[in-house]
């Protein structure tokens, strides 16, 4: 149904190899290749003379070389960590300085999957003003057990019908490439980038979107819990106060 290549072909390598890649992918209309925006901080001045520092400014944009762009669909592979270094969100789309809007890699795969199966691509996750939405992960690192060696696929050792009507992702499982993140489903083990993309695409297919609670209600709830814990623990024996603390945590 859809093939996603989670590799950034941002420039030419070998003329013969590049031409072979373009020729191969050009046979189909279901391939999504990766692109990536590079963010920087920029001082922005408004019409009324006020100014602010935009830390979400797209300084440059890396995309496949032109011949590859013509025969594939591009989707960005950017994602933003939260302040604690945990990956909880996906960026649905990015606005480029040239006026283009680029959808995410996973969303483009989702659209091709829906088109293949005659479904309406109507996933509508709740997003903030930067098109970010909370990802409901369906699997921990390593949960996508139906993975195959690329060499085995190329040599015909894997039956082709295994991939029928599916989304197929091609990407590295290699710690040395630094393409891994810590996610909200498991803080103790890293998830490879291609697995993250699989989780995002799966959330879109399931329509499983959670609405995050705003900061203020969370702070109010935290204050109430802390205040009640203080009252209940006041002048209590250490065993009781420790038990109350454990329950509260």
Secondary structure in CASP SS format (residue, H / E / C, confidence):
PFRMAT SS
TARGET T0000
AUTHOR 0000-0000-0000
METHOD secondary structure of the structure
MODEL  1
X C 1.00
X E 1.00
X E 1.00
X E 1.00
X E 1.00
X C 1.00
X C 1.00
X C 1.00
X C 1.00
X C 1.00
X C 1.00
X C 1.00
X C 1.00
X C 1.00
X H 1.00
X H 1.00
X H 1.00
X H 1.00
X H 1.00
X H 1.00
X H 1.00
X H 1.00
X H 1.00
X H 1.00
X H 1.00
X C 1.00
X C 1.00
X C 1.00
X C 1.00
X C 1.00
X E 1.00
X E 1.00
X E 1.00
X E 1.00
X E 1.00
X E 1.00
X E 1.00
X E 1.00
X E 1.00
X E 1.00
X E 1.00
X E 1.00
X E 1.00
X E 1.00
X E 1.00
X C 1.00
X C 1.00
X C 1.00
X C 1.00
X C 1.00
X E 1.00
X E 1.00
X E 1.00
X E 1.00
X E 1.00
X E 1.00
X E 1.00
X E 1.00
X E 1.00
X E 1.00
X E 1.00
X E 1.00
X C 1.00
X C 1.00
X C 1.00
X H 1.00
X H 1.00
X H 1.00
X H 1.00
X H 1.00
X H 1.00
X C 1.00
X E 1.00
X E 1.00
X E 1.00
X E 1.00
X C 1.00
X C 1.00
X C 1.00
X C 1.00
X C 1.00
X C 1.00
X C 1.00
X C 1.00
X C 1.00
X C 1.00
X E 1.00
X C 1.00
X E 1.00
X E 1.00
X E 1.00
X C 1.00
X E 1.00
X E 1.00
X E 1.00
X C 1.00
X C 1.00
X C 1.00
X C 1.00
X C 1.00
X E 1.00
X E 1.00
X E 1.00
X E 1.00
X H 1.00
X H 1.00
X H 1.00
X H 1.00
X H 1.00
X H 1.00
X H 1.00
X H 1.00
X H 1.00
X H 1.00
X H 1.00
X H 1.00
X H 1.00
X C 1.00
X C 1.00
X C 1.00
X C 1.00
X C 1.00
X C 1.00
X C 1.00
X C 1.00
X C 1.00
X C 1.00
X C 1.00
X C 1.00
X C 1.00
X C 1.00
X E 1.00
X E 1.00
X E 1.00
X E 1.00
X C 1.00
X C 1.00
X C 1.00
X C 1.00
X C 1.00
X C 1.00
X C 1.00
X C 1.00
X C 1.00
X C 1.00
X C 1.00
X C 1.00
X C 1.00
X C 1.00
X H 1.00
X H 1.00
X H 1.00
X H 1.00
X H 1.00
X C 1.00
X C 1.00
X C 1.00
X C 1.00
X C 1.00
X H 1.00
X H 1.00
X H 1.00
X H 1.00
X C 1.00
X C 1.00
X C 1.00
X E 1.00
X E 1.00
X E 1.00
X E 1.00
X C 1.00
X C 1.00
X C 1.00
X C 1.00
X H 1.00
X H 1.00
X H 1.00
X C 1.00
X C 1.00
X E 1.00
X E 1.00
X E 1.00
X E 1.00
X C 1.00
X C 1.00
X E 1.00
X E 1.00
X E 1.00
X E 1.00
X E 1.00
X E 1.00
X E 1.00
X H 1.00
X H 1.00
X H 1.00
X H 1.00
X H 1.00
X H 1.00
X H 1.00
X H 1.00
X H 1.00
X H 1.00
X H 1.00
X H 1.00
X H 1.00
X H 1.00
X C 1.00
X C 1.00
X E 1.00
X C 1.00
X C 1.00
X C 1.00
X C 1.00
X C 1.00
X H 1.00
X H 1.00
X H 1.00
X H 1.00
X H 1.00
X H 1.00
X H 1.00
X H 1.00
X H 1.00
X H 1.00
X H 1.00
X H 1.00
X H 1.00
X H 1.00
X H 1.00
X H 1.00
X H 1.00
X H 1.00
X H 1.00
X C 1.00
X C 1.00
X C 1.00
X C 1.00
X H 1.00
X H 1.00
X H 1.00
X H 1.00
X H 1.00
X H 1.00
X H 1.00
X H 1.00
X H 1.00
X H 1.00
X H 1.00
X C 1.00
END
